[in-house]
Amino acid sequence: MTRSVNSVASRKRRKRILKKTKGYYCSRKNVYTVAKNAYEKAGCYSYIGRKQKKRQFRNLWIQRINAAVREHGINYSTFIHTLKKNECNLNRKMLAFLASNDEQAIGNLVKLK
């Protein structure tokens, strides 16, 4: 009896990895074993990057809010404390948007005390 090789499935599996690594540097794009390792590592980096993106945006929003409220004579932590005390439910993303686009709105929020 002849040996049965599942060549269609294995070729499909290899082509799928090589298609996803198109554009990679050197042999990472055309040597299957190297491409497979590169693809797996890229997946790890993208997973980590999705978590870091959230962190970096929060830091950016805080910096924008801090810069805007310092022009009005208070610092970020005092500003956030007064907002919480007055039960103002604006999140940092919206506050950063106001800080960059609407100077008057931030001024009104600073005056809450």
C-alpha angles and dihedrals in degrees: 000000000000123000114260115222121188092220098152095058095042092049089049091051092050094046091051092056093043091050091053092049094051108134096028119132125270118325092352088087103047111022107081101214093046091044091050092053092046091049093050092048091048088054090054091050092049091050091052091044092057089057094045092050091064091049094048094049092051089052091049092051091050091050092051093048092047092051092049097048094044087065086062093051104258134092131241099260094051090048093051091045092054091047091053091045091053091045094241104164100201113134124223093258092058092042090053090050090052091046093056099037110025115039093174094057092055089048090054091049091050090054093058097093 
